[in-house]
Amino acid sequence: MAEKKNVVQIDQVAQIEKSLRMIADIVKQKGREILNEFPITPPQFVALQWLHEYGDMTIGELSSKMYLACSTTTDLVDRMEKNELVERVKDSNDRRVVRIHLLDKGATIIQEVIHQRQVYLQGILENFSKENVDFLDKSLSFLNDEMKRDAKTWKSF
C-alpha cells in the first residue's frame, strides 16, 4: 500500500517560505555586522565558506557555487590570495588543474564568524522551551534532508 502524502495548504506553504526567507535575511544581516570586524568582504566570506565546507576547488567550481562569472571569481580569489586567506595549488593528479586552498587565516575567520552567529542564535533560542528547540532542530534537519534528496533527483534529469 502506497504511503499517503500530507496535503499542505498553499497559504501555510507561503507563510513557511516567507518565514524561512526572513530568517535567512536576518542571519545574513547579522553575519554582515559580524564581518565588519574582519578584513574581508561579504563575497569573500561566501567563497571562504564554500572552501571551508567542501574543501579545495577550482575557480570554475567556485564560480558555479557562487553563481559568479569566472573572471569575477578570479578577481575575488586574487584579493583573497593577496590577504593570505587562500592559495592556488596545482592538483596532484593533473598538474594543469589549479585548485583554491583555504589557508589557516581564512579558516580562522570563517570559524570565528560562524561561532558569533551561533552565539547570536543561542541567545534567541533561550526564549524557546527545550521541547520547541528539539522540535525545531528535528524539523529543520528533516526539511534539509528532503530538499537535498529532491535536489539530487532534479540533477539526474
Contacts in CASP RR format, 6 or more apart in sequence:
PFRMAT RR
TARGET T0000
AUTHOR 0000-0000-0000
METHOD contacts of the structure
MODEL  1
MAEKKNVVQIDQVAQIEKSLRMIADIVKQKGREILNEFPITPPQFVALQW
LHEYGDMTIGELSSKMYLACSTTTDLVDRMEKNELVERVKDSNDRRVVRI
HLLDKGATIIQEVIHQRQVYLQGILENFSKENVDFLDKSLSFLNDEMKRD
AKTWKSF
27 117 0 8 1.000
27 121 0 8 1.000
30 117 0 8 1.000
30 120 0 8 1.000
31 113 0 8 1.000
31 116 0 8 1.000
31 117 0 8 1.000
32 42 0 8 1.000
34 113 0 8 1.000
34 116 0 8 1.000
34 117 0 8 1.000
35 41 0 8 1.000
35 42 0 8 1.000
35 45 0 8 1.000
35 113 0 8 1.000
38 45 0 8 1.000
38 109 0 8 1.000
38 112 0 8 1.000
38 113 0 8 1.000
39 83 0 8 1.000
40 48 0 8 1.000
40 80 0 8 1.000
40 83 0 8 1.000
40 85 0 8 1.000
40 109 0 8 1.000
43 66 0 8 1.000
43 68 0 8 1.000
43 76 0 8 1.000
44 76 0 8 1.000
44 79 0 8 1.000
44 80 0 8 1.000
44 85 0 8 1.000
45 109 0 8 1.000
45 110 0 8 1.000
45 113 0 8 1.000
46 66 0 8 1.000
47 62 0 8 1.000
47 66 0 8 1.000
47 73 0 8 1.000
47 76 0 8 1.000
47 77 0 8 1.000
47 80 0 8 1.000
47 86 0 8 1.000
48 80 0 8 1.000
48 85 0 8 1.000
48 86 0 8 1.000
48 102 0 8 1.000
48 106 0 8 1.000
48 107 0 8 1.000
48 109 0 8 1.000
48 110 0 8 1.000
49 110 0 8 1.000
50 57 0 8 1.000
50 62 0 8 1.000
50 65 0 8 1.000
50 66 0 8 1.000
51 57 0 8 1.000
51 62 0 8 1.000
51 86 0 8 1.000
51 100 0 8 1.000
51 101 0 8 1.000
51 102 0 8 1.000
52 102 0 8 1.000
52 106 0 8 1.000
52 107 0 8 1.000
52 110 0 8 1.000
52 111 0 8 1.000
54 65 0 8 1.000
55 101 0 8 1.000
55 102 0 8 1.000
56 89 0 8 1.000
56 99 0 8 1.000
56 100 0 8 1.000
56 101 0 8 1.000
56 102 0 8 1.000
57 65 0 8 1.000
57 99 0 8 1.000
57 100 0 8 1.000
58 97 0 8 1.000
58 98 0 8 1.000
58 99 0 8 1.000
58 100 0 8 1.000
59 70 0 8 1.000
59 73 0 8 1.000
59 74 0 8 1.000
59 77 0 8 1.000
59 98 0 8 1.000
59 100 0 8 1.000
60 70 0 8 1.000
60 73 0 8 1.000
62 73 0 8 1.000
62 77 0 8 1.000
62 100 0 8 1.000
63 69 0 8 1.000
63 70 0 8 1.000
63 72 0 8 1.000
63 73 0 8 1.000
66 73 0 8 1.000
68 76 0 8 1.000
77 86 0 8 1.000
77 88 0 8 1.000
77 100 0 8 1.000
80 86 0 8 1.000
80 106 0 8 1.000
81 87 0 8 1.000
81 88 0 8 1.000
83 105 0 8 1.000
84 103 0 8 1.000
84 105 0 8 1.000
85 102 0 8 1.000
85 103 0 8 1.000
85 105 0 8 1.000
85 106 0 8 1.000
85 109 0 8 1.000
86 100 0 8 1.000
86 101 0 8 1.000
86 102 0 8 1.000
86 103 0 8 1.000
86 106 0 8 1.000
87 100 0 8 1.000
87 101 0 8 1.000
87 103 0 8 1.000
88 98 0 8 1.000
88 99 0 8 1.000
88 100 0 8 1.000
88 101 0 8 1.000
89 98 0 8 1.000
89 99 0 8 1.000
89 100 0 8 1.000
89 101 0 8 1.000
90 97 0 8 1.000
90 98 0 8 1.000
90 99 0 8 1.000
91 97 0 8 1.000
91 98 0 8 1.000
91 99 0 8 1.000
102 110 0 8 1.000
125 133 0 8 1.000
125 136 0 8 1.000
128 136 0 8 1.000
END
